[in-house]
Amino acid sequence: MEEIKSCQKCQGKKRIIGKDGTIRPCWDCLNSGEMDQHSKNPKDSGIQI
């Protein structure tokens, strides 16, 4: 079974919403390889376009 890791900054959402309402990717998740642009389940990725 795959262990689910939760990021301290984004709580596993893979995005961070700023105080002014801007949305950006979580750089910690991106650097650690948690965000895969070639995901087989894009609806389950938690990223919204």
C-alpha positions as CSV (number, residue, x, y, z in Angstrom):
1,M,0.0,0.0,0.0
2,E,1.3,3.4,-0.9
3,E,2.0,5.8,2.0
4,I,0.2,9.2,1.7
5,K,2.5,12.1,2.6
6,S,1.0,15.5,3.6
7,C,2.8,18.7,2.9
8,Q,3.0,21.1,5.8
9,K,2.4,24.1,3.5
10,C,-0.5,22.9,1.3
11,Q,-1.9,20.0,3.3
12,G,-1.7,17.8,0.2
13,K,-3.7,20.1,-2.1
14,K,-0.7,20.8,-4.3
15,R,-1.6,24.5,-4.5
16,I,-1.3,27.5,-2.2
17,I,-3.9,30.3,-2.0
18,G,-2.4,33.6,-1.1
19,K,-3.9,36.3,1.1
20,D,-4.8,38.3,-2.0
21,G,-6.6,35.3,-3.6
22,T,-3.9,34.3,-6.0
23,I,-3.3,30.6,-6.5
24,R,0.1,29.1,-7.1
25,P,1.6,25.6,-7.1
26,C,3.2,24.4,-4.0
27,W,7.0,24.6,-4.7
28,D,7.8,22.1,-2.0
29,C,5.6,19.4,-3.6
30,L,7.0,20.3,-7.1
31,N,10.6,20.0,-5.9
32,S,10.0,16.7,-4.1
33,G,8.4,15.1,-7.2
34,E,4.9,14.8,-5.7
35,M,3.4,16.7,-8.7
36,D,3.6,14.7,-12.0
37,Q,2.6,16.5,-15.2
38,H,2.0,13.1,-16.8
39,S,-0.5,11.8,-14.2
40,K,-2.7,9.0,-15.3
41,N,-5.5,10.3,-13.1
42,P,-5.6,14.1,-13.7
43,K,-9.0,14.5,-12.0
44,D,-7.5,13.0,-8.8
45,S,-4.4,15.2,-8.9
46,G,-6.0,18.1,-6.9
47,I,-4.8,20.7,-9.4
48,Q,-7.4,23.0,-11.0
49,I,-6.9,24.9,-14.2
